[in-house]
Amino acid sequence: MSNTFSLILVLVTLVTGIIWALEKLVFAKKRAEKVAQFATQAGAQDTSMVKQLETQPWWIENSVSIFPVIAFVLVLRSFIYEPFQIPSGSMMPTLLNGDFILVEKFAYGIKDPVWRSQLVDTGKPKRGDIAVFKYPVNPQIDYIKRVIGLPGDTIKYSADKQLCIQKAGENTCNPVALSNGKESVFTANGYPLIQLDEKLGQVDHQILINPFSPNSISQYQPRPGIAEWVVPEGHYFAMGDNRDNSADSRYWGFVPEENLVGKAVAIWISFEFDRAKDSILPSWIPTGVRFNRIGGIN
């Protein structure tokens, strides 16, 4: 869907841009010549005819008006920042359903907006980044997860839900630091989830653990029953912060570098959707704004 929108945006920009250029270079001059010729032949008496000759056709007027706006949106959305909505709870407590985020498109390279081929290499994901990427199983869908493993890393996830990362070129698997475990305000099946502070690389953030939910090791890929992954070159291992409610690299594999869209850097608005079941209003209409969530994210 996003690729279709990008294609439409590019085509509209291209068409209106061509008309805009032709208006500046050709059409405006031809109208001016017709006005001058008419004035020479009929004098300056018929002002209505002069005004008619000077008036742009509707399709030129509209194209000239919208081209700068469409071009600005195309550049902003394709190469700088793009807004996204968080549709699920897989990144709780860091991101909530109803958060609208800004994604820095140039963080992991500048790509063309339609075919997504790399134009300029501007950087690579860092451990702990919150990345938006094309879902490897269906690239038409955008996913958002936290980058856990970099190319060459070995990732282990123990039965007690402890992450262990053996960095590329090292011989030791180092457990990721966890601290300050406490009951959170978030629940699953009526039971509170445990919230912990996690330090991943240089990033401090919170994760959620469901103490009553066992690891679904039998569903892990590519080797069901084995909770260990070696990240291939050109790929990344991503997980949700809501560890027991996240379809991530444990279940569908690694994120290819070419699937990366950008880095989530801020929440620009956050809506609440706490509507009663008997409400006559649609569930998608917000019930409030969470102003305290607006700002940068980790």
N, C-alpha and C positions, 0 to 999 in steps of 0.2 A: 504493500500500500504506500509506504513512504517513498519507494523508488518510483512508483507511478506519479505521485505528487511532484517529485523532483523533476521527472521528465516533462510533465505538463508545465511546471514553472519555467524550465529552460526553454521550451518551445514558445511559450507566451513572451518571454523576454526576448528571444531571438526575433520573432515576428514583429513585435512592437518596436524593437531596436532598429530593425531594417527600415520600417516605415518612418521612424523618427529621423534617421539619417537621410532618407530620401526627401523628407519634408525640408530639412535644413539645406540640402545640397541641390535639390531639383524642383520639387513641387512649389515651394515658396517663391522661387525665382520666376517660374512660369506664370504664377498668378500675378506677380508684380509686373511682368511683361504685358499680360492681358489688360491690367488696369491702366498702364501707361499708354498702350495702343488705343484703348477705348477713350481715354481722356483726350488723346490727340484727335480722334475722329469726331467725338461727340461733345468735347469740352467738359467742363467740370459741373455741368448743370444737373445731370442725373446721378445724385449721390446714392440713391438706393441701389442702382446698378453697380456702382463702384464698390459699395459695401458687399453686395452679393458676390462680386468677383474676388474680393479679398477674403471672404469667409472660407475657412477650411472645411472640407467635407467631414461628415461626422466620424468616419472611420479613422481619418487622419487626426482629427482633434482628440478623439479618445485615446488613440495610440500614443500621441505625443504627451498626453497628460499622465497616463499610467506607466509609461516606460521607466522613468526615473524611480518610481516607487517599486515596481516589480524588480528592477535591476538591483536596487538596494536590498530588498528582501532576499533575493537569490544569493547575493554575495554574503549577507549576514548569516543566512540559514545554512549555506553550503560550506562556508570556510571559517566562520568565526564562532557563533553561538546558535544553538537550536533548542527550542523548548520541548520538553517531554513531560508526560504525565506518568506518575507511578500508579500502576493498576492493581498491584497486589501487595501482600504483606511479607514477601520474601526477604526484604531488606530492613525489616523492623529490628531494632528500634531506631536505626539511623534514618530511614526514610519510611514514611507512612502512606497508606492509601489516601489519595487526595493531595499529596504533594506535587507541585509542578516545578520541575527543575530546569536549570540551564546546563547544557552540555557544551563544553569547550571543544569545538570540532577540530581545531588545529593542534590539539595536544599530542596526537599520535600520527600526525602527517596530514598534509593537504591532499584531498582526493577529489576527482571530478564527481559532480553530484549525481550522475546517472549510472555510469558503469563502475564507479568507485575504484578506478585505477589510481595508484599512487602518483601524485604529481611532484610533491616536495616532502622529503623526510624531515619532520620537525621534532621527533622524540619517540620514546618507547614507554609503555606502561611501567609504572613502578609498583612494587609490592605494597598493597594497601589501597591503591587507587580504586575508586568506584567508577567502573567503566560501563559504557553503553556499547552494545555490539549486536551484530546480526546473529540471531539464533542459528547455530550451525545446522540444526536439523531442518529448519525452514527459514532461510534468509529474509523472507518477507516480514518476519516478526523481529521487533527490537527487544533485547533483553538488557537488564541491568544487574550487575553483580560486583562483588569486590574481587580484585585481582589477588590471588593467594600465591600461585606458583608461576615463576618465570621460566623461560626456556632452559632446559638442563636440570631443573630442580627435581627432587624426589619428594613427593607429598605423601604423608601417612596420616590417617585419621583413626584413632584408637577407639575401642569399644566404649571408653568413658568420655568420648567426644573431645579428645585433646588433639589439636593439630600439631604435627611435627614436620619440620621442613629441613631437608638436606639440600643446601644450596649447591648449584653447579660447581664442580671442582673441589668440593669439601667431602670429608669422610664421615662427618658426624651429623646426625639428625637432631636438630635442636627444637625442643618443644616451644610452641608459641606461648608467651607469657599471658597468664590469666589471673585476675584478681578481683576483689570486691564482689564476690557472688552474693546476690540477694534476690528476693522475690520481686518481680516486676509488676507493673499494672496491666501487662498483657497476659492473656489467658489462652488456653487451648482445652476445649472440652470442659470448661469450668474450672480448670486448675491453673494457678499462676505459673508463668514461665520464669526461669531463672535468668537474671541479667548479670553479665560479667563484663569487666573491662578487659579488652584484648589489645596487645601491642604487636602490630604487624609491620615490620620494618620500622619506619619513622612515624607511623600513623597510630594514634591512640583512638580507639573506638569501642562501642559496646556491641555485644552479641546476645542472642537469646538462645537458651537451651530448654528443651522440654524434658524434664527428668523422667517422665513416664513413657517416653517414646524411644524404643530401641533403634539403633542404627539399621537402616534397610540395606545391609551389606549384600544381600542376594540380588539387589537391583543395581548394584554398582556396575559401571562399565569402564573399560572394555572387558574386565575379568570379574564376573559376578562372584561374590564371596571374598574378594581380596581388596582390602582398603588401602591400597598403595598404588601411586601413579608416578610415572616418569614423564615429565613434560617434554614433548619433542621440540626441536628447533622451530622457530617461527610460530609457536603456539603458547597459550597461557591457560592456567588452571584458575577457574573462578568459582566462588561460593557466595551464597547469600548470608547476611548477618543473622537471619532467623534460621539457624542451622537445621532445625528439624521440620521446617516448612519451606524448603527451597529446592526447586528443580534446577540443579546446577551441574558443574563438571563431573561430579560424582556419578551422575546418572546418564548424561549424554555426551561426555567427552570434553575435549579441549577446544579452546577458542582460537581459530586461525587468526593470524595477525591481520589478514586482509578483511576480516569481518569487523574489526574495531571501528566504531563510529566516533567516539570521543570520551572525554572525562567529565563526569558530573561534578560541578564546582559550586553550585548554589541552588537554594530553594527561592524562587521568586514570588510564589504565592502558595498557600496551603488551605484547602477547604475541608470542612467537616461535612459528613453525610449522615449524621445521627438522626434519621427520620423514623418516626413511629411506623409500625407495620400497617396501621389503619389509616395512614395519611393518604389524602387524595392526590397529592403531588407526586410526580415521578421521582424515583430514587436517585436519579442523576443530578437533581437540583440541590446545590449546597445548602446546608442549614447554618453555616457560619464560616468565619475566616480565622485560622490559627496564626495570628500575627507574630506570635512568639517563635514560630518556626522559620520565619523568613530570614535568609542570610546564608552564609557559607556552610558547607557540610564536610565531614571527614569520611 
